[in-house]
């Protein structure tokens, strides 16, 4: 996989799946029932390391991805973080009501994540790639401002228009800590990092340039300068036609494609030297059968001859049958 991230074309594309370490696995559900809630698992480094390794024990995947969450950064910036059953994450105080300066940073909240990385690295087979990650500044900011997730990020988008200087200060603070956090993961043992921009699709083009492209370019440049040779994967979900500008301007080493991107369009509009990652619809994997097989073959055929990491267009769904994952791996390894 590292060869692919460095621009080499593999006869069989390497493969991993977003959210592969998670709740579709019965062994994960058993450990979570034993240990408690999600955040408790993240901060129990031996348990988080075990979860990171679980999918590689079951499937012939080429990479492990750290079991953690993108909201560790605002948690370390001083917001309180809770995951409520059936409601998702809640951050307080939300920055719609409080200034960024009211937060008291707690950098030691990053240490357990680094320990998880060290534990995984000690057990991971040397031929497997270890991926770290963080959320992009824009996506993380949407949770910090609103205090929770939202469907269209209305409150944060309005805040960015109404007070661009204040919002820029928030973005800058997130970027600074994200750079530190990713370098910390690299120093602890990850081989490459991915920047998740889950809500980039909600922004108008000019806002996308300012709040997605510019911050991610800063992060990628800082990683390249501080830790040369460590690849950075950018994943701006929902970016659509703005992907071409993202690919040109951020300096990422590989580009993640969500399931809404036509592989044919991507092959024509993303520079041929830039590795692409994706982009099977997670619902196709959930359904399985002929439709999944056709979609897999279309992706493989379209990206044949260029650096390509096979992945889903977003995270694997909780209800996905284990046998469908086995079938997917067989298809990818057999090729077109």
C-alpha positions in Angstrom: 0.0 0.0 0.0 2.9 2.4 0.8 4.3 1.7 -2.7 0.9 2.7 -4.2 0.7 5.9 -2.1 4.1 6.7 -3.5 2.7 6.5 -7.1 3.4 2.9 -8.1 0.8 0.9 -9.9 0.0 -2.5 -8.3 -1.2 -5.5 -10.3 -3.7 -6.1 -7.6 -4.8 -2.9 -5.8 -4.2 -2.8 -2.0 -7.3 -2.6 0.0 -8.7 -1.4 3.3 -12.1 -0.1 4.4 -13.1 3.0 6.2 -14.5 2.1 9.6 -13.1 -1.4 9.2 -12.3 -1.4 12.9 -15.8 -1.2 14.3 -19.3 -2.3 15.0 -20.0 -4.6 12.1 -17.7 -7.1 13.7 -19.1 -9.3 16.5 -15.7 -9.3 18.3 -15.9 -5.5 18.4 -19.4 -5.6 19.8 -18.4 -8.1 22.5 -15.4 -6.0 23.6 -17.6 -2.8 23.7 -20.2 -4.6 25.8 -17.4 -5.6 28.2 -15.6 -2.2 28.4 -18.5 0.3 28.2 -19.1 3.2 25.9 -17.2 4.4 22.8 -15.0 7.0 24.4 -14.1 4.6 27.1 -12.8 2.2 24.4 -10.8 4.9 22.7 -9.1 5.8 26.0 -8.4 2.2 26.9 -5.3 1.9 24.8 -5.0 -2.0 25.0 -8.7 -2.3 24.0 -8.3 0.3 21.2 -5.2 -1.5 19.9 -7.1 -4.8 19.9 -10.0 -3.2 17.9 -7.5 -1.7 15.5 -6.1 -5.2 14.8 -9.4 -7.2 14.8 -10.2 -6.7 11.1 -6.8 -7.8 10.0 -7.1 -11.0 12.0 -10.3 -11.8 10.1 -9.6 -10.4 6.6 -6.6 -10.2 4.2 -6.6 -6.4 4.3 -3.5 -4.5 3.5 -3.7 -1.8 6.1 -4.8 -1.2 9.7 -6.4 2.1 10.6 -6.2 3.5 14.1 -9.4 3.1 16.2 -10.1 6.5 17.5 -12.3 9.5 16.6 -12.0 12.8 14.8 -13.3 14.7 17.9 -10.2 13.9 20.0 -8.8 17.2 18.7 -11.6 19.4 20.2 -11.5 17.3 23.3 -7.8 18.1 23.6 -8.6 21.8 22.9 -10.7 21.8 26.0 -14.3 21.0 25.0 -16.1 18.3 27.0 -16.9 15.3 24.8 -19.7 12.7 25.3 -21.1 10.0 23.1 -24.8 9.5 23.9 -26.5 6.3 22.8 -28.8 7.0 19.9 -27.7 10.6 19.6 -24.0 10.6 18.7 -21.3 13.0 19.9 -21.9 16.1 22.0 -19.4 18.8 22.7 -19.7 21.5 25.3 -19.5 24.4 25.6 -20.5 24.9 22.0 -18.7 27.8 20.3 -22.0 29.4 19.1 -22.4 30.5 22.7 -18.8 30.7 23.9 -15.5 32.2 22.6 -12.6 29.9 21.6 -10.6 31.7 24.3 -12.8 30.3 27.0 -11.5 26.8 26.4 -8.6 25.5 28.5 -6.5 23.1 26.4 -5.8 19.6 27.7 -3.0 18.3 25.5 -2.5 15.2 27.7 -5.8 13.9 26.2 -3.7 12.9 23.1 -1.3 10.7 25.0 -3.6 7.6 25.2 -4.0 7.7 21.4 -0.2 7.7 20.9 0.0 4.7 23.3 -2.6 2.9 21.2 -0.4 3.5 18.1 2.6 2.1 19.9 0.8 -1.0 21.0 -0.6 -1.7 17.5 2.8 -1.1 15.9 4.4 -3.7 18.2 2.0 -6.3 16.9 1.3 -5.4 13.3 2.9 -7.5 10.6 5.6 -5.5 8.9 4.1 -5.9 5.5 0.9 -4.2 6.6 0.5 -0.4 6.4 -0.6 1.4 9.6 -2.8 4.5 9.0 -3.4 7.3 11.4 -5.9 10.0 10.9 -7.5 13.2 12.0 -10.5 15.3 11.0 -10.1 18.3 8.8 -10.4 21.7 10.3 -13.7 22.5 8.7 -15.4 19.2 9.7 -14.1 19.4 13.3 -15.2 23.1 13.5 -18.7 22.1 12.6 -19.0 20.0 15.7 -17.2 22.6 17.9 -19.5 25.4 16.8 -22.8 23.5 16.9 -21.9 21.2 19.8 -23.2 18.2 17.8 -23.6 16.9 14.3 -26.1 18.4 11.9 -27.5 17.6 8.4 -26.4 20.7 6.6 -23.9 22.4 9.0 -26.2 25.5 8.8 -25.0 27.1 12.1 -21.3 26.8 11.3 -21.7 28.0 7.7 -23.6 31.0 8.9 -21.0 31.7 11.6 -18.2 31.6 9.0 -20.0 34.2 6.9 -21.0 36.4 9.8 -17.6 36.4 11.6 -14.9 35.2 9.1 -12.1 36.6 11.3 -13.4 34.7 14.4 -14.0 31.6 12.4 -10.5 31.8 10.9 -9.0 31.9 14.4 -10.9 28.7 15.2 -9.7 27.0 12.0 -6.1 28.1 12.7 -6.3 26.6 16.2 -7.6 23.3 14.9 -5.0 23.2 12.2 -2.2 23.8 14.6 -3.2 21.1 17.0 -4.0 18.7 14.1 -0.5 19.0 12.8 0.9 18.3 16.2 -1.5 15.4 16.6 -0.6 13.8 13.3 3.1 14.2 13.8 2.6 12.6 17.2 0.9 9.6 15.6 3.7 9.3 13.0 6.3 9.4 15.7 4.4 6.7 17.6 4.4 4.4 14.6 1.8 5.1 11.9 3.1 4.9 8.3 0.6 7.3 6.6 -2.2 9.6 7.7 -5.7 10.4 6.3 -7.5 13.7 6.7 -11.3 13.1 7.0 -13.4 16.0 5.7 -16.8 14.5 6.2 -18.8 17.7 5.7 -16.8 19.4 2.9 -19.8 18.9 0.5 -21.9 21.5 2.3 -19.7 24.5 1.3 -20.0 26.9 -1.6 -17.0 27.0 -3.9 -15.3 30.2 -2.4 -16.0 28.8 1.1 -14.6 25.5 0.1 -11.4 27.2 -1.0 -11.0 29.0 2.3 -12.2 26.4 4.8 -11.2 23.1 3.1 -8.4 23.6 0.6 -6.3 26.2 2.5 -6.3 24.4 5.9 -5.7 21.0 4.4 -2.8 22.4 2.3 -1.3 23.8 5.5 -1.6 20.4 7.2 -0.1 18.5 4.3 2.8 20.9 3.9 3.6 20.8 7.6 3.6 16.9 7.6 5.8 16.8 4.5 8.2 19.3 6.0 8.3 17.7 9.5 8.2 14.0 8.5 9.4 13.7 4.8 8.2 10.6 3.0 5.0 10.1 5.1 2.1 10.1 2.8 -1.0 12.2 3.4 -4.4 11.0 2.1 -7.1 13.6 1.7 -10.8 12.6 1.8 -13.1 15.5 1.1 -16.5 13.7 1.2 -19.1 15.3 -1.0 -16.7 17.7 -2.8 -17.9 16.6 -6.2 -16.4 18.7 -9.0 -14.4 20.7 -6.5 -12.2 17.5 -6.1 -10.1 18.6 -9.1 -9.1 21.9 -7.3 -8.6 20.0 -4.0 -6.2 17.6 -5.8 -4.3 20.4 -7.4 -4.0 22.8 -4.5 -3.7 20.8 -1.2 -0.6 18.9 -1.9 -2.0 15.6 -0.6 -0.3 12.4 -1.8 -3.5 10.5 -2.5 -7.2 11.4 -2.9 -10.1 9.5 -1.4 -13.2 9.4 -3.5 -16.7 9.0 -2.0 -19.4 6.8 -3.5 -21.1 9.7 -5.4 -18.0 10.3 -7.6 -18.2 8.6 -11.0 -14.9 6.7 -11.4 -14.8 7.6 -15.1 -15.0 11.3 -14.2 -12.3 10.9 -11.6 -10.0 9.1 -14.0 -10.4 12.0 -16.5 -10.2 14.9 -14.1 -7.7 13.8 -11.3 -4.0 13.9 -12.3 -2.9 10.5 -13.6 0.1 10.4 -11.2 -2.0 11.0 -8.1 -3.1 7.8 -6.3 -6.9 7.5 -5.8 -8.7 5.6 -3.1 -12.2 4.2 -3.2 -15.0 4.2 -4.0 -17.5 1.4 -3.6 -20.9 2.5 -2.2 -21.2 1.0 1.4 -24.8 0.2 0.6 -23.6 -2.0 -2.4 -21.5 -3.9 0.1 -24.4 -4.2 2.5 -26.6 -5.6 -0.3 -24.0 -7.8 -1.9 -24.6 -10.0 -4.9 -24.5 -9.1 -8.6 -24.9 -5.3 -8.1 -21.9 -5.2 -5.8 -19.9 -7.4 -8.2 -20.7 -5.1 -11.1 -19.7 -2.0 -9.2 -16.4 -3.5 -8.0 -15.5 -4.6 -11.5 -16.4 -1.1 -12.9 -14.1 0.6 -10.3 -11.2 -1.9 -11.0 -11.5 -1.5 -14.7 -11.7 2.3 -14.6 -8.6 2.7 -12.4 -6.6 0.0 -14.0 -3.1 1.3 -14.9 -3.0 4.1 -12.3 -2.2 4.0 -8.6 -5.4 2.8 -6.9 -6.2 1.7 -3.3 -9.5 -0.1 -3.2 -11.9 1.2 -0.5 -15.4 2.1 0.2 -16.8 5.5 -0.6 -17.4 6.0 3.1 -17.5 3.9 6.3 -18.7 0.3 6.3 -22.2 0.1 7.7 -23.0 -1.7 11.0 -25.4 -4.2 9.4 -22.9 -5.4 6.7 -22.7 -9.2 6.7 -19.3 -10.6 7.2 -19.7 -12.9 4.2 -20.1 -9.9 2.0 -16.7 -8.5 3.1 -15.1 -11.9 2.3 -16.8 -11.8 -1.1 -15.5 -8.3 -1.8 -12.0 -9.2 -0.9 -12.1 -12.2 -3.2 -13.4 -10.0 -6.1 -10.7 -7.4 -5.6 -7.9 -9.9 -5.3 -9.0 -11.8 -8.4 -9.1 -8.5 -10.4 -11.2 -7.7 -13.4 
